[in-house]
Amino acid sequence: MTRRSPAPLLLALAALAAGSSLAASARADEALEDASSTIAVVCAPGDRFGLRVVAELESLGFRAAILDPAADAPASRASLEASARDAGAIAAIRAVPSGRGVEVWIADRVTGKTVLREMAGDAGAPDSDAALALRVVELLRASLLEAALPAPPPGELPATPEIREKLRVPAPAALADPPSPPPSPSPPPSPALRVALAPGALLSPGGLGAAASVDLGVVWMPSEHVGAVAFAAIPLTSARIERANLDVDLSVQLTGGGARFTTRAGRWAPSADLGLAVVSLQSTGMVVSSSFSNGEASTMTVAPFTRLGLAFAVTPTFRLRADVLASVVVEGVSIQIAGREIATWGRPILLSSAGIDLGWF
């Protein structure tokens, strides 16, 4: 007769015990999770106000368990805490009518506190129950939030992560994302039309001295960086050659126009002009070339020019500015007496000026 080994039987018993343990652990975890999000509402079935409280709790993610109070059982701390324990809830709420509205009892097992508050209702409001129910739920949230303090009140139940997540208050917008400072007010735009007035000195190395002039200019800037410019350098004195028994004067006037490249914004405004200038020369006591006789003579030619300038805005309409113009007469002007050249002019031409610049609009 063969004796059967007990090993398979022992393995089966061990597996059964392990399965029972896992099932019990899962039920315990599920019960703990339910308890961490369950609020007991003590009210009669079909109570309108109690159902509004339930709806507000569920909108926050809590589970609400409605408990029917015992007949003629007065609201008290002991009875409310017992109701919360019987339902496996973290807190219990009961509201009983009062002369002014409702008397609210809240037993909070997380903080170990019982809150009693009388709330006045507004009978004339279209839905006074909804407003009161919202205030009751906010009162519960205020009690539970004390569990997040550095030294929370000792309670019967721990504040689980689920409770903290449901009661998490988002950071105010002013703290989470501070508003950007308001942008600095932009300076008023500089006028597009400007008129310049500047005394200056006209010089062309070659034997003649410098001459004083006044530089008049008009600038139109329809855009921020490109515009048109026109100017006239009107002579105030003549360039002179003084030798024995000889006085020679040369009066030069420049007029021209072209394009200006600059910026209208900012206190400092550099500029660059490119264009063509008409050079008018008037001589006294000399000939400008061999085709002219002694006495008075005049001639005119065209020359390219470039001018660099810098303006400082005292106000948007009033500026101080300085400019230097450079040009060249390609063939030059020969100053001759009795067939003998005594000076040249126009290689190069330099006009420097400094004055004011006024804006119109």
C-alpha positions as CSV (number, residue, x, y, z in Angstrom):
1,M,0.0,0.0,0.0
2,T,1.5,3.4,-1.1
3,R,1.5,6.4,1.2
4,R,0.6,9.7,-0.5
5,S,3.0,12.7,0.1
6,P,1.5,15.8,2.0
7,A,3.5,18.3,-0.1
8,P,0.8,19.1,-2.7
9,L,-1.7,19.6,0.0
10,L,0.6,22.0,1.9
11,L,1.2,24.0,-1.3
12,A,-2.5,24.4,-2.0
13,L,-3.1,25.6,1.6
14,A,-0.3,28.1,1.3
15,A,-1.6,29.5,-2.0
16,L,-5.1,29.8,-0.5
17,A,-3.8,31.7,2.5
18,A,-1.8,34.0,0.2
19,G,-4.8,34.7,-2.0
20,S,-6.9,35.5,1.1
21,S,-4.2,37.8,2.4
22,L,-4.0,39.7,-0.9
23,A,-7.7,40.0,-1.1
24,A,-7.9,41.3,2.4
25,S,-5.1,43.8,1.7
26,A,-6.9,45.0,-1.5
27,R,-10.1,45.4,0.4
28,A,-8.3,47.3,3.1
29,D,-6.6,49.6,0.6
30,E,-10.0,50.2,-1.2
31,A,-11.6,50.9,2.2
32,L,-8.8,53.4,3.1
33,E,-9.1,55.1,-0.3
34,D,-12.9,55.4,0.1
35,A,-12.6,56.7,3.6
36,S,-10.1,59.3,2.5
37,S,-12.6,60.8,0.2
38,T,-16.0,60.1,1.9
39,I,-18.1,62.7,3.7
40,A,-21.1,61.6,5.7
41,V,-24.2,63.9,5.3
42,V,-26.7,63.3,8.1
43,C,-30.1,64.2,6.7
44,A,-33.5,62.6,6.0
45,P,-33.8,60.9,2.6
46,G,-35.0,63.3,0.0
47,D,-34.1,66.3,2.1
48,R,-33.6,69.2,-0.4
49,F,-30.9,71.0,1.5
50,G,-29.0,67.8,2.2
51,L,-29.0,66.9,-1.5
52,R,-27.6,70.3,-2.4
53,V,-24.7,69.7,0.1
54,V,-24.1,66.3,-1.5
55,A,-24.0,67.9,-5.0
56,E,-21.5,70.5,-3.8
57,L,-19.3,67.8,-2.2
58,E,-19.3,65.6,-5.3
59,S,-18.3,68.6,-7.5
60,L,-15.1,68.8,-5.5
61,G,-14.4,65.1,-6.0
62,F,-15.6,63.8,-2.6
63,R,-17.9,60.8,-2.1
64,A,-21.0,61.6,-0.1
65,A,-22.8,59.1,2.1
66,I,-26.3,60.1,3.2
67,L,-27.2,58.9,6.7
68,D,-30.7,59.0,8.1
69,P,-30.6,60.5,11.6
70,A,-32.3,58.6,14.4
71,A,-35.8,59.9,15.2
72,D,-35.7,62.8,17.5
73,A,-31.9,62.4,18.0
74,P,-30.5,65.9,18.8
75,A,-27.3,67.0,16.9
76,S,-24.3,66.7,19.1
77,R,-20.6,66.2,18.7
78,A,-20.6,62.6,20.0
79,S,-23.5,61.5,17.7
80,L,-21.9,63.2,14.7
81,E,-18.5,61.7,15.3
82,A,-20.2,58.3,15.7
83,S,-22.0,58.7,12.4
84,A,-18.7,59.5,10.6
85,R,-17.1,56.4,12.1
86,D,-20.0,54.2,11.2
87,A,-19.9,55.4,7.6
88,G,-16.0,55.1,7.4
89,A,-15.9,58.8,6.5
90,I,-13.3,61.5,7.3
91,A,-16.0,64.0,8.3
92,A,-19.7,64.3,8.9
93,I,-22.1,67.2,8.3
94,R,-25.5,67.9,9.7
95,A,-27.7,70.9,9.3
96,V,-30.8,71.6,11.3
97,P,-33.2,74.4,10.8
98,S,-32.9,77.4,13.1
99,G,-34.7,80.7,13.6
100,R,-32.4,82.6,11.2
101,G,-31.6,79.9,8.7
102,V,-29.7,76.6,9.5
103,E,-27.4,75.5,12.3
104,V,-24.5,73.6,10.8
105,W,-22.5,70.9,12.7
106,I,-19.3,69.5,11.2
107,A,-17.3,66.8,12.8
108,D,-13.8,66.7,11.2
109,R,-11.9,63.4,12.1
110,V,-8.7,64.6,10.3
111,T,-8.2,67.7,12.6
112,G,-10.2,66.4,15.5
113,K,-12.4,69.4,15.6
114,T,-16.2,69.9,15.7
115,V,-17.4,73.1,14.1
116,L,-20.8,74.7,15.0
117,R,-22.0,77.6,12.9
118,E,-25.4,79.3,12.5
119,M,-25.9,80.5,8.9
120,A,-28.6,83.0,8.0
121,G,-30.5,82.3,4.8
122,D,-32.1,84.7,2.3
123,A,-35.7,83.7,1.8
124,G,-36.0,86.2,-1.1
125,A,-33.1,84.7,-3.1
126,P,-34.0,82.5,-6.1
127,D,-32.0,79.6,-4.8
128,S,-31.1,80.2,-1.2
129,D,-30.5,76.5,-0.5
130,A,-27.7,76.4,-3.1
131,A,-25.9,79.4,-1.6
132,L,-26.2,77.9,1.9
133,A,-24.9,74.5,0.7
134,L,-21.9,76.2,-0.8
135,R,-21.1,78.0,2.4
136,V,-21.4,74.7,4.4
137,V,-18.9,73.0,2.0
138,E,-16.5,75.9,2.2
139,L,-16.7,75.7,6.0
140,L,-15.7,72.0,5.8
141,R,-12.8,72.9,3.4
142,A,-11.5,75.5,5.8
143,S,-11.5,73.0,8.7
144,L,-9.7,70.3,6.6
145,L,-7.1,72.8,5.3
146,E,-5.7,73.1,8.8
147,A,-4.2,69.6,8.2
148,A,-1.7,71.3,5.9
149,L,-0.3,73.6,8.6
150,P,3.3,73.0,9.7
151,A,1.9,71.9,13.1
152,P,-1.5,70.4,12.2
153,P,-4.0,69.7,15.0
154,P,-4.0,66.1,16.1
155,G,-6.8,64.1,14.5
156,E,-8.3,60.7,14.5
157,L,-7.3,60.1,10.9
158,P,-4.1,61.1,8.9
159,A,-4.3,63.6,6.1
160,T,-3.7,61.4,3.2
161,P,-2.3,62.6,-0.2
162,E,-5.8,62.2,-1.7
163,I,-7.2,64.7,0.9
164,R,-4.4,67.2,0.3
165,E,-4.9,67.0,-3.5
166,K,-8.6,67.6,-3.3
167,L,-8.1,70.6,-1.0
168,R,-5.1,72.0,-2.8
169,V,-5.7,75.7,-3.4
170,P,-4.2,77.0,-6.6
171,A,-1.7,79.8,-6.3
172,P,-3.1,83.3,-6.9
173,A,-2.4,84.5,-10.4
174,A,-0.5,87.5,-9.0
175,L,1.9,85.1,-7.2
176,A,2.1,82.3,-9.8
177,D,2.8,84.6,-12.7
178,P,3.5,88.2,-11.7
179,P,2.3,90.6,-14.3
180,S,4.8,92.3,-16.5
181,P,5.5,96.0,-15.6
182,P,3.7,98.4,-17.8
183,P,5.8,99.4,-20.8
184,S,7.6,102.7,-20.6
185,P,5.8,105.4,-22.4
186,S,7.3,105.9,-25.9
187,P,8.7,109.4,-26.6
188,P,6.5,111.4,-28.9
189,P,7.6,111.0,-32.5
190,S,9.9,113.5,-34.1
191,P,8.2,115.8,-36.7
192,A,8.6,114.7,-40.3
193,L,9.3,118.2,-41.7
194,R,12.4,120.0,-40.4
195,V,14.1,123.3,-41.2
196,A,17.8,123.9,-40.3
197,L,19.6,127.2,-39.9
198,A,23.4,127.0,-39.3
199,P,26.3,129.4,-39.8
200,G,29.3,127.8,-41.3
201,A,32.7,128.0,-43.1
202,L,33.3,127.1,-46.8
203,L,36.9,126.1,-47.7
204,S,38.7,124.7,-50.7
205,P,42.4,124.2,-50.3
206,G,44.3,125.7,-53.3
207,G,45.4,129.2,-52.5
208,L,42.1,130.9,-51.5
209,G,41.1,131.4,-47.8
210,A,37.9,130.3,-46.1
211,A,34.6,132.1,-46.5
212,A,31.8,132.5,-44.0
213,S,28.3,131.3,-45.1
214,V,24.9,130.4,-43.7
215,D,23.5,127.0,-44.4
216,L,19.8,126.7,-44.8
217,G,18.2,123.2,-45.1
218,V,14.8,121.5,-45.4
219,V,14.3,117.8,-44.6
220,W,11.2,115.7,-45.2
221,M,11.2,112.3,-43.4
222,P,8.0,110.4,-44.5
223,S,9.5,107.2,-43.0
224,E,11.6,106.4,-39.9
225,H,15.0,106.1,-41.7
226,V,14.8,107.5,-45.3
227,G,13.8,111.0,-46.5
228,A,14.7,113.9,-48.8
229,V,16.9,116.8,-48.1
230,A,17.5,120.2,-49.9
231,F,20.0,122.9,-48.8
232,A,21.5,126.2,-49.8
233,A,24.9,127.6,-48.5
234,I,24.6,131.4,-49.0
235,P,27.9,133.3,-48.8
236,L,28.4,136.0,-46.2
237,T,32.0,136.7,-47.1
238,S,34.3,136.0,-50.1
239,A,37.4,133.9,-50.4
240,R,40.2,136.3,-51.0
241,I,43.8,136.4,-52.4
242,E,45.8,139.4,-51.4
243,R,49.1,140.1,-53.1
244,A,51.1,143.1,-54.1
245,N,48.9,145.4,-56.2
246,L,46.3,142.6,-56.4
247,D,43.0,141.8,-54.6
248,V,41.0,138.9,-55.8
249,D,37.6,137.9,-54.4
250,L,35.7,134.7,-55.1
251,S,32.1,134.3,-53.9
252,V,30.7,130.7,-53.9
253,Q,27.1,129.6,-53.4
254,L,26.1,125.9,-53.1
255,T,22.6,124.6,-53.6
256,G,21.7,121.0,-53.8
257,G,19.4,118.1,-52.9
258,G,19.4,114.4,-52.3
259,A,18.5,111.6,-50.0
260,R,18.9,111.5,-46.2
261,F,19.4,108.4,-44.2
262,T,18.8,108.8,-40.4
263,T,16.5,107.9,-37.6
264,R,13.7,110.1,-36.2
265,A,13.6,108.4,-32.8
266,G,16.0,108.9,-30.0
267,R,17.8,111.9,-28.4
268,W,20.8,111.5,-30.7
269,A,20.2,111.3,-34.4
270,P,23.1,110.7,-36.8
271,S,22.5,111.3,-40.5
272,A,24.1,110.8,-43.9
273,D,23.1,112.7,-47.0
274,L,24.0,111.8,-50.7
275,G,23.1,114.0,-53.7
276,L,24.2,116.6,-56.2
277,A,25.1,120.2,-55.7
278,V,25.1,123.2,-58.0
279,V,28.2,125.3,-57.5
280,S,27.9,129.0,-58.5
281,L,31.1,131.0,-58.6
282,Q,31.4,134.8,-58.9
283,S,34.8,136.4,-59.2
284,T,36.0,140.0,-59.0
285,G,39.4,141.3,-60.3
286,M,40.3,138.0,-62.0
287,V,39.4,135.6,-64.7
288,V,37.9,132.2,-63.9
289,S,39.4,130.6,-67.0
290,S,41.3,131.7,-70.1
291,S,37.9,132.3,-71.8
292,F,37.0,135.2,-69.4
293,S,38.6,138.6,-69.4
294,N,39.8,140.5,-66.4
295,G,37.0,142.1,-64.2
296,E,33.9,140.3,-63.1
297,A,33.2,136.7,-64.2
298,S,30.9,133.9,-63.1
299,T,30.5,130.2,-63.8
300,M,28.4,127.3,-62.7
301,T,29.0,123.6,-62.4
302,V,27.5,120.4,-60.8
303,A,29.3,118.3,-58.3
304,P,28.3,115.2,-56.2
305,F,28.3,115.7,-52.5
306,T,28.1,113.7,-49.3
307,R,27.2,115.2,-45.9
308,L,27.5,113.7,-42.4
309,G,25.6,115.2,-39.5
310,L,24.7,114.7,-35.9
311,A,21.6,116.1,-34.1
312,F,20.8,116.3,-30.4
313,A,17.1,116.6,-29.5
314,V,16.6,119.2,-26.8
315,T,12.8,118.6,-27.4
316,P,11.1,116.7,-30.2
317,T,10.7,119.9,-32.2
318,F,14.0,121.6,-31.3
319,R,17.4,120.2,-32.1
320,L,21.0,121.3,-32.1
321,R,23.0,119.9,-35.0
322,A,26.4,120.0,-36.7
323,D,27.2,118.9,-40.3
324,V,30.2,118.5,-42.5
325,L,29.8,118.5,-46.3
326,A,32.4,117.2,-48.8
327,S,32.3,117.6,-52.6
328,V,34.6,117.9,-55.5
329,V,34.5,119.7,-58.8
330,V,36.0,117.2,-61.2
331,E,37.8,119.6,-63.5
332,G,38.4,122.2,-60.8
333,V,38.5,125.9,-61.2
334,S,41.7,127.6,-62.2
335,I,42.3,131.2,-60.9
336,Q,44.5,133.0,-63.5
337,I,45.9,136.5,-63.9
338,A,47.6,137.4,-67.2
339,G,47.7,133.8,-68.2
340,R,49.3,132.7,-65.0
341,E,47.5,130.4,-62.5
342,I,47.6,131.9,-59.0
343,A,45.1,129.6,-57.3
344,T,42.7,126.7,-57.7
345,W,39.3,126.0,-56.2
346,G,37.0,122.9,-55.9
347,R,39.4,120.1,-55.3
348,P,37.9,119.4,-52.8
349,I,35.1,121.5,-51.3
350,L,34.5,121.4,-47.6
351,L,31.5,123.1,-45.8
352,S,31.2,122.8,-42.0
353,S,28.2,124.2,-40.1
354,A,26.6,124.1,-36.7
355,G,23.2,125.5,-35.7
356,I,19.6,124.6,-34.9
357,D,17.0,122.3,-36.4
358,L,13.3,123.0,-36.0
359,G,10.4,120.5,-36.6
360,W,7.0,121.5,-37.9
361,F,4.8,118.4,-38.0
